[in-house]
Structures are given as structure tokens and as C-alpha cells.
Amino acid sequence: MKFELKKNNSKEQNSKQGDLNLNTMSIPHIYQRLLILTVSLAICCIVISPVSAGTKYQTGSPNLSVSISGSNEFTAGNTEPIALKIQNTGLNTMKMVQSGIVDRDDTPNTAKMVTVSLEAGDAPIVIKSDPQMIGDVTASASIPVSFTVLVKDDAKAGTYELPVTLSYTYLAEADQQGTDSVSYRYNKKEINLNIPFTVKPSITLDIADVQTESLNAGGSGFVTLTLKNSGNDSGFNAVAKLLRKDNSPVVPVDSTIYIGKIEPGTESTAKFKVSVSKDAEAQSYPLSVRVDYKNSDGENLSTQVKDFGVQVGSKVSFSVTSAPATINVGQKKVIEVQYKNDGSSPAYSTEARISAVDPFTSNDDLAYLGDLKPGESGVAKFEVSASSDATVKTYGLDSEVRYRDALDNSQISDTIKVPVTVESTQGMGPLPGVIVVLLILGGGYYLYSKRRSGNPV
């Protein structure tokens, strides 16, 4: 009986011990199994998932062309921009997409680092711009580029070809090294193209001669131009237009003159009326002229603006060259004043006017001088009275000269001072007393003679 009890107790103890081990080991064991399962699934995903695909172009290259953007017609004598457009119509004809391929940075049909050069060829122009870098031109792209050209004055009308050179680099080959690197090989290429360039029929304006007439500060005058067509084409219904240059004091009054037809090599005369600011100095000032016309194709065109200079004389001025006039206190007297034309042009129908102010009065303050050429003088006579309380000293009376210029315009000079000296009657000494005594003596002698002769007085 004891043996069985012990046996049973032993089994019971083993059972309890097993249960204790199961309870104490169950949680770590579960975590271990979950960890193994997770790692296994991750490995399976990595192995099973496909490698990402890359793109490789087997063939393709750039195909560049050039064209003029806008009008390709230009006028002789002008400096104008010519706008070009660079286009790339290159295609990639074979494309491969496959896992393990590393994508390329460039495509074979991209033109890289494109440089555009424009040349004159046999066209009558001068290229004013250097070659231009426009960068990369991808497929189907269109890049604008502009050059400045000068069409020569003697350019003949017609169509010319302008050479255009395009220099660029493109991807020739891309070799993959392993799974993570690519080796590139680029080629350089240069292509020569042509664009049409048309010179329109036009005239070329030159100024053969400039003449001026009565051009002085503060007045009006004429500018006569001899205009020459130095070009190879005729102009029809030509109109010459005189233009003011910036802030020049010479301003056109009649600015448009009709010329008509102007043929190659011929000259035409245009006479313009201009006015000159009174503040102008005696020097040369700029003006401009252009000609508007129709060419042989009936198009309305304008020549280049031509600048030229005109000499302006000083303003017509006058000065008093006579000595100061004298007048006594309380006296009325005719004074003479000599005026001189100090200007560089004649003054016609000149009149001098004096302004009599206290202590002077005048009932005759206007005097006619006539025509005065440069350097000539005229004498004016004015009747002036000095008041009885006038201070003895030299005064300066204001005067002016009114005249007509070469275009018969009325002009007035600046104010001219006329010196007049007022003197005292006492300043004449004993002469008046002597005269009175002589008069008395003469009168007494006359009466005495009459009485002696028996004649009644």
C-alpha cells in the first residue's frame, strides 16, 4: 500500500512539475515562434518580389532645324533684330524596359549645349551679334534666339541665303557597369543650314548740302536741305520730314515738304521754316530729317533718320554808342541817341522808343531809325523835359528797339539804357547875367538915339 501511494504521489508530482514548466515556458516560446515566422515571411517577400524595371534606348539622335520667326524682309540702311527658332524633331526609335537596367540621365535624341552662329554669306549685311549658347534642346522643343543685323545702305533688293551653324553634343552610347553604374559616351556634331533673307526695294537717304537763312536766336529762319537717294531703288510720293532733335532750341515750323518721285542717284531740295528760342547761344544745334515714301512694291516705308547741324547766330541786339545827353533842371530839350546793330543779321524798319519816368517827361518818345545792317548805326531824336526839382546827376532811361526780321516778323530788342545827365542852371557861371546887362545897355542906347534924332520912341 505504501508503494502505490508513493507511486501515485510521484506521478502527481511529475504532472504538476510538467504543468509548471509549460506555464513558465509558454510565453517566450510563442514569441520565438512568431519571430521565426515573421523573418521567414520577409525573406519570402524579398525573394518573390520582382526587381524594379529600368529604361534603355537602343537607337535615336537629335534632328535640329532652324527657321525665321516672323518676317524675313528687311530695309536697306536699317539695323534690326532677326529672330530665329531652333527646333528638335529627333526621335528615339527603339526603347527597352527591363528589370536590372539603370535609367539613363540623357536620351539620345537630346541636343546638349547647343551653340548657334549666324553668318552674312553673300548678303549685304553686317552681323552685330556673337554666336549664342542656347543650352539643351530636347525632343519636340523649340528655342528662340535673336541676332542683330545691319543692312548696308547700298543693299540691292532681293533674297539672299544666310548660313547658320549649329554645334551641339549628344548621347552616343551608355554602357551599364554592373547593377548600379552607367558609363556615358558623347559625340560632338556641327551642322550647317541656311535661312532666306529678303531685302525690300528701298531708297537710301543722304544729306548732300545744308543751307540756313536768317537763323538767329529769338527769331525765325529757313533751313534748306539737298537730299540724295544713294540707294538702288526709286521712291514714290516721297515726303521729307524735319524733326526736332531732343531739346534743341531749333524747332521746325513747317516740318513737311512734298518731294514726289526720287530716283536712284538723284537729288531733291526741301526748304523748311524753323524758329529759334530766344535763349539759344550762337553755336551749332542738331536737327533730324527722314523721308517717307512708297517703294516699287507699293509698300509704305521710311528711311533711316539722318542727323545734321545748323549754325545759329546770336540774337539781334542793339547798344547806345553816343555820349550821355545833357539837360538842365526845368529844361525841355531834344536829345540825340545813337543806336548800333550789334547782331549778326540785319534789322528792318527799326524804331527806337524811350521811356521817360520821373523826373523826365516826353511828348515825343518814338524815333524811326530805318534798316540797320550788322554793325550799322542810326540816330534817334527824342524831346525830353526835366522837372524843376530834378536832382543833378546822370540817369539811365529805358529804351527798346522794335524791328522786323528777314521773315518780316515783328521783334523787340532787350531793354537798352540811355544815359541822360541833368545839370544845374547855376553851373553855367556869369553868362546869363552878362547877357541881361547887355540887353539893358542895348535898350538904353536905342532909346537915347531915338530921342536925339527927334523921333518919337
BELZI-V518015 format. One record per run of one state. SS is the DSSP state (H for helix, E for strand, L for the rest). FROM is the first residue (numbers start at 1). LEN is the number of residues. If there is no record, write none. Layout:
# BELZI-V518015
SS|FROM|LEN / SS|FROM|LEN
This chain:
# BELZI-V518015
L|1|1 / H|2|47 / L|49|4 / E|53|7 / L|60|4 / E|64|5 / L|69|4 / E|73|3 / L|76|3 / E|79|10 / L|89|5 / E|94|6 / L|100|11 / E|111|8 / L|119|6 / E|125|3 / L|128|4 / E|132|6 / L|138|4 / E|142|10 / L|152|6 / E|158|20 / L|178|3 / E|181|20 / L|201|4 / E|205|9 / L|214|2 / E|216|1 / L|217|3 / E|220|10 / L|230|5 / E|235|10 / L|245|5 / E|250|3 / L|253|3 / E|256|7 / L|263|4 / E|267|10 / L|277|7 / E|284|11 / L|295|5 / E|300|3 / L|303|3 / E|306|6 / L|312|1 / E|313|1 / L|314|4 / E|318|3 / L|321|4 / E|325|4 / L|329|3 / E|332|10 / L|342|5 / E|347|9 / L|356|4 / E|360|5 / L|365|1 / E|366|7 / L|373|4 / E|377|10 / L|387|7 / E|394|11 / L|405|5 / E|410|3 / L|413|3 / E|416|8 / L|424|1 / H|425|4 / L|429|2 / H|431|22 / L|453|5
